[in-house]
Amino acid sequence: MLYDVDKKEIVGQIATPEILPKPGGDCALSPDGKWFVNGFREGKQNYYVIIRREDGSHLRTRGFPIEKWTGGELRLDPAPCWNRASDRIAFPAIAEDPGRTRQTFLLRIKGAS
């Protein structure tokens, strides 16, 4: 939802429930205000929906494995973090290397800048 703090009312929405299946998940607005990302979990994978605010175009990423790291102090939280240039999102997941190690992934938005 879009909330106008001066009017103290909802004035619109960012996306439909079909686009954002779990809108209560971790989300982040890019520093330039042009992009919105929502991270959420389905089973043992985290997904991200990225929305360009200018026209509402969006995409949903593939699932990123979290395996057994779903709870506790060391859980892999789907919270996305933007870089200052608003063209990359960092998030944790399990790498597909032989050791299945925890890594920080960088998702680049082509043409964002």
N, C-alpha and C positions, 0 to 999 in steps of 0.2 A: 504494500500500500504506500501511497504518497501522502504524507501528512503535512499540512501547512501549520507551522507553529504559531504564526501570527493570528490566523483565523481559528486555530484550535479545532481543526476538522480534517477529515480525509478528503483529499481533492483528486484522487486518481489511483491508478495501480500501475506497477511496473510490468507485470506479466500475469497470464492466466494460470490456474492450477495445473493445466496440462504442461505448460512450460516450466513452472517451478513446482514440482511435485511435493517438495518438503520446504516451504518457504521459511519455516522456523529454524532452519539449519544455520550454520555459520555463513555469514555473508560479508562482503566488503565492497565499498564504493571506491573506484580508482581515484587517485589524488587529483586528476584533472576533471573528475565528475562525469566523464563520458561513458564509463563502463561500470557494470554491476556484476558481481559474481556471487553465486550461492553454492556452497558445498554441502553435500548431504550423503548419508550412508544408506546403502541397500545391501543387506547381508554382510559379507566381509569385503566390500569394496566401497570406496568413496568416489563420488561423481561430482562434477562441477557444471553448472549452467552459467554461461557467460552471455550477458545481454548488452548490446550497444544501445544506450539510452536515447540517442538521437532518432533512431527509427524503429527500435524494438526488435531488430534482428537478433537472433540468438543461436547458440549451439550448446549441445550437451556433450561433454567429453566421454571417452571410454571410461570404464571403471578402473580404478587404481587399487591394487590389493592392499589390505591391511592385516589379513590373516588373523592371528590370535590377539592382536593389539587393539581390542575393542573396548577395554575398560581399564580403570586404575590410573595411577600416576603417569605411566609410560604409554598410555593409549595413543593411537594415531588419530588425532582430532582432524576433521576435514576443514578446519579454519583456513581459508585462503588469505594470503598477504600480497598486496601489490607492491611493485617497486615504484620509485619516485617518478619514473618516466611514463608510468601508466601503460606499459606494453608487456609486462611479465607478471605472472602470478606464481608465488612459491607455496608449496604444500608438502606435507610428509606422506610417504607411502613405502611399500616394500618393493625393492628393486628385483628385477628378474635375473639377478646374478646367481651363481651357484650357492652362495651363502644365504640368499634371501635376506639381505641386509636392509635395515631401515635407512632411508635416504630422504633428502629434501629434493623435490622435483621442481623444475622451472617450466612453466607453460608460457610460450611466447605468443603474443597476439600480433600476427602479421598485419602491417599497415595501420597499426594503432596510433603511431606518432605522426 
